[in-house]
Amino acid sequence: MKKLLFFAAAYFFYTGLQAQKPAVNQPIPSPRQLAWQKMDYYFFVHFGPNTFTDLEWGKGTEPEDVFNPTNLDCGQWCRIAKAAGAKGIIITAKHHDGFCLWPSKYSTHTVAQSKWKDGKGDVLRELSDSCKKYGLKMGVYLSPWDRNHPQYGTPAYNDVFVNMMKEVVSNYGPFFEFWWDGANGEGPNGKKQVYDWQRFKQTMRSIAPNTVVFSDIGPDARWVGNEKGFAGDPDWNTLDTAGFTPGLGAPSQDTLNHGNVYGKVWIPAECDVSIRPGWFYHIEEDEKVKPPEELFQLYLKSVGRGANLLLNVPPDRNGVINAHDSAALVGFKALRDESFTKAIADKKFKAASSTYTIPLGRKQKINCIILQEDIATGQKIKAFTVQLLQNGKTVNELHGHTVGKKRILSFTATEADTFTVKIDDAKATPLLNEIAAYLIDEGLVEKE
């Protein structure tokens, strides 16, 4: 009997400990996805013939000499990205018009055929070198659609695209992200391409196993379902992809915006949005650059909902980022620094719990709380409640859905001496590994 009691006590002690550990909830992020999700925010750079023709989608018939930046300075792009707090730059190495910003062996519509630098120029080389110099990560957008290539619309084009992927990875990598656009229009022969997505994926896994690959449905990161820069609430990192393809065969935009609560594959959202109305530079949009306050709102609705923010900053015809964009970006960084550099409270946790209590030390105003879930073991939280307390009494109550990598809650400033975070519903035992509180400018509180 004593032995039975001993083993019973040992069992309950052990299971009690297990209950305090965050249960692994499949699916979980791969190491490359986890590293990518920690980046939060980086630049998109749309640059090419469209910069000089004022088009958004080039026709593929533009003469190569159209592309002629007078003073390309990728170092300036990187300096501005660093000053803006961005972690990397993804460039449109080949947009739908088919023009390659590097001297590709697999196309005759490239910088090598242009008069820029007498055909000796290479934008990808200059950006790759600058990113290394300034400590930024580099990514590449390579559109499968090619409105110029004569083999587009035939099986042979899949070989061309695979060779181009191998070419840029081997010559300019490593990349933190490789971007596949889902657009699938006609080529110069009037035919649409049947993309061999499985082969494309296998190629990337083989030549760049640490690179996150983006499309509407991943395989590593997904389009968020809009080009306005906001993720859904809730925002799940999981998605069901069986039976879907990038482009027209993708899930609904609403599904992409929110993910699937019980999705079978870990494919987090990336929010792409331009700092200007268009994606490529147009001089008439110089006065329409999004101001710092609007960029901050985009940050709250992307990074603040657990997604990554991909902010497009297009260089002008000189090959530099315009002063209007630069000023807005530096102002955006200043707002983030002013808001999040000094925390009123910041507490880290190692044990899972259903309720977390954060004392503020004294009664003081807060209007922003940041929650971070331990996504390395999966995304679990489905609903939570934040209670702000004063002398033990609730003075404000907030309700939320998902947390994920990061959840930024902003609200009307409230005086409190303590607040609690209660997990109301979860798929498995969750762990909030960090909770912080701030007082930000009231004008920056998230707007509908």
C-alpha positions as CSV (number, residue, x, y, z in Angstrom):
1,M,0.0,0.0,0.0
2,K,2.9,2.4,0.9
3,K,4.5,1.7,-2.5
4,L,1.1,2.4,-4.2
5,L,0.7,5.7,-2.4
6,F,4.3,6.6,-3.3
7,F,3.9,5.9,-7.0
8,A,0.5,7.8,-7.0
9,A,2.1,10.8,-5.4
10,A,5.0,10.7,-7.8
11,Y,2.7,10.5,-10.7
12,F,0.6,13.5,-9.7
13,F,3.7,15.5,-9.0
14,Y,5.1,14.7,-12.4
15,T,1.9,15.4,-14.3
16,G,1.6,18.7,-12.3
17,L,5.0,19.7,-13.6
18,Q,4.0,18.7,-17.2
19,A,0.9,20.9,-17.0
20,Q,3.2,23.9,-16.4
21,K,5.2,23.2,-19.6
22,P,3.9,24.6,-22.9
23,A,2.5,21.7,-24.8
24,V,3.8,21.3,-28.4
25,N,0.9,21.9,-30.7
26,Q,1.5,20.8,-34.3
27,P,2.1,22.4,-36.7
28,I,5.2,24.4,-35.6
29,P,7.5,26.8,-37.4
30,S,10.7,25.5,-39.0
31,P,13.9,27.2,-37.9
32,R,13.9,29.3,-41.1
33,Q,10.3,30.5,-40.5
34,L,11.1,31.3,-36.8
35,A,14.1,33.4,-37.8
36,W,12.0,35.1,-40.5
37,Q,9.1,35.9,-38.1
38,K,11.5,37.6,-35.7
39,M,12.4,40.2,-38.5
40,D,9.0,41.9,-38.1
41,Y,9.5,44.6,-40.8
42,Y,11.6,45.1,-43.9
43,F,11.6,47.0,-47.3
44,F,10.1,46.0,-50.6
45,V,11.8,47.7,-53.6
46,H,10.0,47.9,-56.9
47,F,12.5,49.0,-59.5
48,G,12.8,48.4,-63.2
49,P,11.5,49.7,-66.6
50,N,8.2,50.8,-65.0
51,T,10.2,53.3,-63.0
52,F,10.9,55.1,-66.3
53,T,7.6,54.5,-68.1
54,D,5.2,55.4,-65.3
55,L,3.5,52.0,-65.7
56,E,2.7,49.6,-62.8
57,W,2.6,46.5,-65.0
58,G,5.0,46.7,-67.9
59,K,4.1,45.2,-71.3
60,G,7.4,43.4,-71.9
61,T,7.9,45.3,-75.1
62,E,9.8,48.2,-73.6
63,P,13.3,48.7,-75.1
64,E,16.0,47.7,-72.7
65,D,17.5,51.2,-72.9
66,V,14.5,52.6,-71.1
67,F,16.2,51.3,-67.9
68,N,18.8,53.9,-67.2
69,P,19.2,55.1,-63.6
70,T,21.5,58.1,-63.6
71,N,22.9,57.6,-60.1
72,L,22.1,54.2,-58.7
73,D,23.0,54.1,-55.0
74,C,22.0,50.9,-53.3
75,G,24.1,52.0,-50.3
76,Q,21.7,54.9,-49.9
77,W,18.8,52.4,-49.9
78,C,20.5,50.4,-47.1
79,R,21.4,53.5,-45.1
80,I,17.8,54.6,-45.1
81,A,16.6,51.1,-44.3
82,K,18.9,51.0,-41.3
83,A,17.8,54.5,-40.2
84,A,14.1,53.4,-40.5
85,G,14.7,50.2,-38.4
86,A,14.0,47.8,-41.3
87,K,15.8,44.5,-41.2
88,G,16.2,43.7,-44.9
89,I,15.3,44.6,-48.5
90,I,13.4,42.5,-51.1
91,I,13.9,43.7,-54.7
92,T,11.9,43.0,-57.8
93,A,14.7,41.2,-59.7
94,K,12.2,40.4,-62.4
95,H,8.7,41.9,-62.6
96,H,5.9,40.8,-65.0
97,D,7.6,42.6,-67.9
98,G,10.4,40.1,-67.8
99,F,13.2,42.6,-67.5
100,C,16.0,41.2,-65.4
101,L,18.0,43.5,-63.1
102,W,21.0,41.2,-63.4
103,P,22.7,40.0,-66.6
104,S,20.9,36.7,-66.8
105,K,22.1,34.0,-69.2
106,Y,18.5,32.9,-69.7
107,S,17.0,36.1,-71.1
108,T,17.8,38.8,-73.7
109,H,15.8,41.4,-71.8
110,T,18.2,42.4,-69.1
111,V,20.5,45.1,-67.9
112,A,23.2,43.6,-70.1
113,Q,21.2,44.7,-73.2
114,S,20.7,48.2,-71.9
115,K,22.9,51.3,-72.3
116,W,23.0,51.7,-68.5
117,K,26.7,51.4,-67.6
118,D,27.3,50.3,-71.2
119,G,25.6,47.0,-70.4
120,K,28.0,46.2,-67.6
121,G,25.6,47.1,-64.7
122,D,24.2,44.7,-62.2
123,V,21.6,46.0,-59.7
124,L,21.5,42.7,-57.8
125,R,25.3,42.7,-57.3
126,E,25.3,46.3,-56.0
127,L,22.4,45.6,-53.6
128,S,23.9,42.3,-52.4
129,D,27.2,44.1,-51.7
130,S,25.5,47.0,-49.9
131,C,23.3,44.8,-47.8
132,K,26.3,42.9,-46.6
133,K,28.1,46.2,-45.9
134,Y,25.3,47.6,-43.8
135,G,24.2,44.4,-42.0
136,L,20.9,44.0,-43.8
137,K,19.3,40.8,-45.1
138,M,18.5,40.6,-48.8
139,G,15.5,39.0,-50.5
140,V,14.4,38.6,-54.1
141,Y,11.1,38.9,-55.9
142,L,11.1,36.8,-59.1
143,S,7.8,37.0,-61.0
144,P,7.0,33.7,-62.7
145,W,5.0,35.7,-65.3
146,D,7.1,37.0,-68.1
147,R,5.5,39.1,-70.8
148,N,8.8,39.2,-72.8
149,H,10.3,35.8,-72.8
150,P,9.5,33.9,-76.1
151,Q,9.2,30.6,-74.3
152,Y,6.7,31.8,-71.8
153,G,3.5,29.7,-72.3
154,T,5.5,26.5,-73.2
155,P,6.9,23.7,-71.0
156,A,10.4,25.0,-71.8
157,Y,9.7,28.2,-69.7
158,N,9.6,26.2,-66.5
159,D,13.3,25.3,-67.2
160,V,14.0,29.0,-67.8
161,F,12.4,30.0,-64.5
162,V,14.2,27.2,-62.5
163,N,17.5,28.2,-64.1
164,M,16.9,31.9,-63.2
165,M,16.2,30.9,-59.6
166,K,19.4,28.9,-59.5
167,E,21.3,31.8,-61.1
168,V,20.2,34.5,-58.6
169,V,20.6,32.2,-55.5
170,S,24.2,31.1,-56.5
171,N,25.3,34.6,-57.6
172,Y,23.7,36.9,-55.0
173,G,22.5,34.8,-52.1
174,P,22.0,33.8,-49.4
175,F,18.5,35.3,-49.3
176,F,16.2,35.6,-46.3
177,E,13.1,35.4,-48.5
178,F,12.3,34.4,-52.1
179,W,9.0,36.0,-53.4
180,W,6.8,34.3,-56.0
181,D,4.0,36.5,-57.4
182,G,0.9,34.5,-58.3
183,A,0.1,36.6,-61.4
184,N,-0.4,34.4,-64.5
185,G,-1.1,36.3,-67.7
186,E,-0.3,35.7,-71.3
187,G,3.1,35.7,-72.8
188,P,4.3,37.2,-76.1
189,N,2.9,34.1,-77.8
190,G,-0.6,34.7,-76.4
191,K,-0.4,31.7,-74.1
192,K,-0.5,31.3,-70.3
193,Q,2.1,29.3,-68.5
194,V,1.3,26.1,-66.6
195,Y,3.6,26.7,-63.7
196,D,5.4,23.7,-62.2
197,W,5.0,24.8,-58.6
198,Q,6.1,21.5,-57.2
199,R,9.4,21.7,-59.1
200,F,9.9,25.3,-58.2
201,K,9.5,24.4,-54.5
202,Q,11.8,21.4,-54.7
203,T,14.4,23.5,-56.5
204,M,14.3,26.2,-53.7
205,R,14.5,23.5,-51.0
206,S,17.5,22.1,-52.7
207,I,19.5,25.2,-53.5
208,A,18.4,27.5,-50.6
209,P,17.2,25.4,-47.6
210,N,17.3,28.3,-45.2
211,T,15.4,30.7,-47.4
212,V,11.7,31.4,-46.6
213,V,9.6,31.0,-49.8
214,F,6.6,33.3,-50.2
215,S,3.5,32.9,-52.4
216,D,-0.3,33.1,-51.8
217,I,0.1,29.7,-50.0
218,G,3.7,29.5,-49.1
219,P,5.3,27.0,-48.7
220,D,6.8,29.2,-45.9
221,A,5.0,32.5,-45.8
222,R,1.6,33.5,-47.3
223,W,0.1,36.6,-48.8
224,V,-2.2,38.3,-46.3
225,G,-5.0,38.7,-48.8
226,N,-4.8,42.4,-49.4
227,E,-2.3,45.1,-50.4
228,K,-3.3,47.5,-47.7
229,G,-0.8,46.3,-45.1
230,F,-3.1,44.8,-42.4
231,A,-3.6,41.3,-41.1
232,G,-6.9,39.9,-39.8
233,D,-8.0,39.7,-36.2
234,P,-7.7,36.8,-35.5
235,D,-4.6,36.0,-37.4
236,W,-3.5,32.4,-37.4
237,N,-0.1,31.3,-38.6
238,T,-1.7,28.0,-39.8
239,L,-3.3,27.4,-43.2
240,D,-4.9,24.5,-45.1
241,T,-3.3,24.3,-48.6
242,A,-4.5,21.0,-50.0
243,G,-6.1,21.5,-53.4
244,F,-4.9,25.2,-53.7
245,T,-2.3,26.8,-55.8
246,P,-0.7,30.3,-55.9
247,G,-2.6,32.9,-57.9
248,L,-6.2,32.2,-59.1
249,G,-6.1,28.9,-57.3
250,A,-5.4,30.3,-53.9
251,P,-7.9,30.3,-50.9
252,S,-10.2,33.3,-50.5
253,Q,-8.7,36.6,-49.5
254,D,-10.6,36.4,-46.3
255,T,-9.0,33.0,-45.5
256,L,-5.6,34.3,-46.4
257,N,-6.2,37.3,-44.1
258,H,-7.1,35.3,-41.1
259,G,-5.5,31.9,-41.7
260,N,-7.2,28.7,-40.5
261,V,-7.6,28.1,-36.8
262,Y,-6.8,24.4,-37.2
263,G,-4.8,24.7,-40.4
264,K,-2.5,21.8,-41.1
265,V,0.6,23.8,-42.3
266,W,2.5,26.6,-40.6
267,I,2.4,29.4,-43.1
268,P,2.4,32.9,-41.4
269,A,1.2,36.0,-43.1
270,E,3.2,38.8,-44.6
271,C,1.5,42.2,-45.1
272,D,2.7,43.9,-48.3
273,V,1.9,47.6,-48.7
274,S,3.4,50.6,-50.5
275,I,4.5,53.8,-48.9
276,R,3.0,55.5,-52.0
277,P,-0.3,54.9,-53.9
278,G,1.6,52.9,-56.5
279,W,4.3,50.3,-56.3
280,F,6.8,51.9,-58.7
281,Y,8.0,55.5,-58.4
282,H,5.9,58.2,-60.0
283,I,6.9,61.8,-59.5
284,E,3.3,62.9,-59.2
285,E,3.0,60.8,-56.0
286,D,5.8,62.7,-54.2
287,E,3.2,64.5,-52.1
288,K,1.1,61.4,-51.5
289,V,3.7,59.5,-49.4
290,K,2.1,58.0,-46.3
291,P,3.0,60.1,-43.2
292,P,4.7,58.6,-40.1
293,E,1.4,58.3,-38.2
294,E,-0.2,56.3,-41.0
295,L,2.8,54.0,-41.2
296,F,2.5,53.5,-37.4
297,Q,-1.1,52.4,-37.8
298,L,0.0,49.9,-40.4
299,Y,2.6,48.6,-38.0
300,L,-0.1,48.1,-35.3
301,K,-2.3,46.2,-37.8
302,S,0.5,44.0,-39.2
303,V,3.3,43.4,-36.7
304,G,0.8,44.1,-34.0
305,R,-1.4,41.2,-35.1
306,G,1.4,38.7,-35.4
307,A,2.3,39.2,-39.1
308,N,5.4,40.6,-40.8
309,L,5.3,44.0,-42.5
310,L,6.8,44.3,-46.0
311,L,6.8,48.1,-46.8
312,N,7.4,49.1,-50.4
313,V,9.8,52.0,-50.9
314,P,10.4,52.5,-54.6
315,P,13.6,54.3,-55.8
316,D,13.2,57.1,-58.3
317,R,14.7,57.5,-61.8
318,N,18.0,58.5,-60.4
319,G,18.2,55.2,-58.6
320,V,17.8,56.6,-55.1
321,I,15.0,56.7,-52.5
322,N,13.3,60.1,-52.7
323,A,13.5,62.6,-49.8
324,H,9.7,62.5,-49.2
325,D,9.9,58.8,-48.5
326,S,13.0,59.0,-46.5
327,A,11.5,61.7,-44.2
328,A,8.4,59.6,-43.6
329,L,10.5,56.5,-42.8
330,V,12.7,58.3,-40.3
331,G,9.6,59.8,-38.7
332,F,8.0,56.4,-38.5
333,K,11.1,55.0,-36.7
334,A,11.0,58.0,-34.3
335,L,7.4,57.2,-33.4
336,R,8.2,53.5,-32.7
337,D,11.2,54.5,-30.6
338,E,9.2,57.1,-28.6
339,S,6.4,54.5,-28.1
340,F,8.3,51.3,-27.3
341,T,11.8,52.2,-26.0
342,K,10.8,52.7,-22.3
343,A,8.4,50.2,-20.9
344,I,6.3,50.9,-17.8
345,A,6.4,47.1,-17.1
346,D,8.2,44.3,-18.9
347,K,8.0,40.8,-17.6
348,K,9.3,37.5,-19.1
349,F,7.8,34.1,-18.2
350,K,9.1,30.5,-18.5
351,A,6.2,28.6,-17.1
352,A,2.8,28.2,-18.8
353,S,-0.3,29.6,-17.1
354,S,-3.9,30.5,-17.7
355,T,-3.5,33.8,-15.8
356,Y,-0.6,36.2,-15.8
357,T,-0.5,39.1,-13.3
358,I,1.7,42.2,-14.0
359,P,2.1,44.7,-11.1
360,L,2.9,48.3,-12.2
361,G,4.5,49.3,-8.9
362,R,2.1,52.2,-8.5
363,K,-1.0,53.7,-10.0
364,Q,-0.1,55.1,-13.5
365,K,-1.5,55.5,-16.9
366,I,-1.1,52.9,-19.6
367,N,-2.6,52.6,-23.1
368,C,-0.6,49.9,-24.8
369,I,0.1,46.3,-23.9
370,I,2.3,43.9,-25.9
371,L,1.9,40.1,-25.6
372,Q,4.3,37.6,-27.1
373,E,3.4,33.9,-27.4
374,D,6.0,31.1,-27.5
375,I,5.3,30.2,-31.1
376,A,8.2,27.8,-31.3
377,T,5.8,25.2,-29.8
378,G,2.9,26.3,-31.9
379,Q,0.2,29.0,-31.8
380,K,-2.4,28.1,-29.3
381,I,-4.3,31.1,-27.8
382,K,-7.8,31.5,-29.3
383,A,-9.2,34.1,-26.8
384,F,-7.9,36.2,-23.9
385,T,-9.0,39.0,-21.6
386,V,-6.9,41.8,-20.1
387,Q,-8.2,43.4,-16.9
388,L,-6.7,46.7,-15.7
389,L,-7.0,47.0,-11.9
390,Q,-6.9,49.7,-9.4
391,N,-6.8,48.7,-5.7
392,G,-8.1,45.3,-6.8
393,K,-11.0,46.6,-8.8
394,T,-11.4,46.4,-12.5
395,V,-11.2,49.8,-14.2
396,N,-11.0,48.6,-17.8
397,E,-11.4,45.3,-19.6
398,L,-10.1,44.3,-23.1
399,H,-10.8,41.2,-25.1
400,G,-8.7,39.7,-27.9
401,H,-8.4,36.7,-30.1
402,T,-5.1,35.4,-31.3
403,V,-1.7,36.5,-29.9
404,G,1.0,34.6,-32.0
405,K,4.5,36.1,-32.3
406,K,3.3,39.5,-31.1
407,R,0.0,41.2,-30.2
408,I,-0.1,44.9,-29.7
409,L,-3.2,46.2,-27.9
410,S,-3.7,49.9,-27.7
411,F,-6.6,51.6,-26.0
412,T,-7.7,54.8,-24.2
413,A,-5.2,55.6,-21.5
414,T,-6.3,54.1,-18.1
415,E,-4.9,54.5,-14.6
416,A,-4.1,51.2,-13.0
417,D,-1.7,49.7,-10.6
418,T,-1.9,46.1,-11.9
419,F,-3.2,44.3,-14.9
420,T,-3.9,40.6,-15.6
421,V,-4.0,38.6,-18.8
422,K,-6.3,35.6,-18.6
423,I,-6.3,32.9,-21.3
424,D,-10.0,32.2,-22.0
425,D,-9.6,29.6,-24.8
426,A,-6.6,27.8,-26.2
427,K,-5.9,24.8,-28.5
428,A,-3.3,23.5,-26.0
429,T,-1.4,24.7,-23.0
430,P,0.0,28.1,-24.1
431,L,3.0,30.1,-22.9
432,L,3.1,33.9,-23.0
433,N,6.9,34.4,-22.8
434,E,6.8,38.2,-22.5
435,I,4.2,40.8,-21.5
436,A,5.0,44.6,-21.5
437,A,3.0,47.8,-20.9
438,Y,3.6,51.3,-22.3
439,L,2.1,54.7,-22.4
440,I,2.2,55.9,-26.1
441,D,0.9,59.1,-27.6
442,E,-2.9,59.0,-27.5
443,G,-3.0,60.0,-31.2
444,L,-1.3,56.8,-32.1
445,V,-3.8,54.4,-30.5
446,E,-5.1,52.0,-33.1
447,K,-7.9,53.3,-35.2
448,E,-10.6,51.3,-37.0
